[in-house]
């Protein structure tokens, strides 16, 4: 049996007050899970950006600060 079908069948057998509790818990888990995923993605982005920057710095693939400022001013 598919998990969604099992969940729905179980919920239908529960009294309404327990269904409401289950909904609250499911919303809590969804929020918590999404927050953790977003944090992990942000952490992974920071690490990847640092690794790229470090590699570029160590291999001399840099630009002068004056050029960087000029490019930022032109945006």
C-alpha atoms as one frame of an Amber mdcrd trajectory, in Angstrom:
protein
   0.000   0.000   0.000   1.285   3.488  -0.874   2.298   5.635   2.105  -0.193
   8.400   1.257  -3.026   5.882   1.154  -1.930   4.439   4.505  -1.762   7.878
   6.083  -5.197   8.874   4.808  -6.744   5.587   5.938  -5.267   6.013   9.411
  -6.422   9.613   9.668  -9.980   8.702   8.681 -10.107   6.291  11.628  -9.000
   8.971  14.109 -11.394  11.233  16.040 -11.493  14.851  14.867  -9.585  16.228
  17.869  -6.681  13.863  17.099  -6.786  14.819  13.431  -6.360  18.460  14.477
  -3.419  17.529  16.707  -1.873  15.555  13.885  -2.288  18.520  11.530  -0.554
  20.812  14.019   2.306  18.353  14.375   2.596  17.885  10.601   2.782  21.673
  10.117   5.450  21.897  12.813   7.525  19.168  11.130   7.137  20.808   7.730
   8.325  24.169   9.104  11.222  22.591  11.001  12.277  20.446   8.040  12.127
  23.356   5.587  14.134  25.588   7.940  16.850  22.954   8.327  17.023  22.372
   4.566  17.312  26.127   3.901  20.050  26.466   6.525  21.985  23.523   5.091
  21.690  24.975   1.571  22.935  28.355   2.832  25.843  26.676   4.626  26.705
  24.702   1.486  26.601  27.904  -0.612  28.917  29.688   1.816  31.387  26.792
   1.777  31.292  26.534  -2.028  31.834  30.300  -2.423  34.737  30.214   0.021
  36.334  27.268  -1.774  36.029  29.057  -5.125  37.445  32.285  -3.711  40.304
  30.475  -2.003  41.178  28.603  -5.212  41.125  31.826  -7.231  43.307  33.593
  -4.669  45.825  30.746  -4.529  46.070  30.459  -8.322  46.378  34.203  -8.916
  43.010  34.511 -10.631  42.261  37.854  -9.022  41.481  41.373 -10.173  42.806
  44.617  -8.700  40.555  46.205  -6.057  40.408  49.416  -8.121  38.922  47.479
 -11.038  36.397  45.838  -8.757  35.279  49.234  -7.419  34.943  50.600 -10.950
  32.752  47.662 -11.934  30.573  48.112  -8.853  30.194  51.840  -9.510  29.107
  51.151 -13.111  26.254  48.869 -12.045
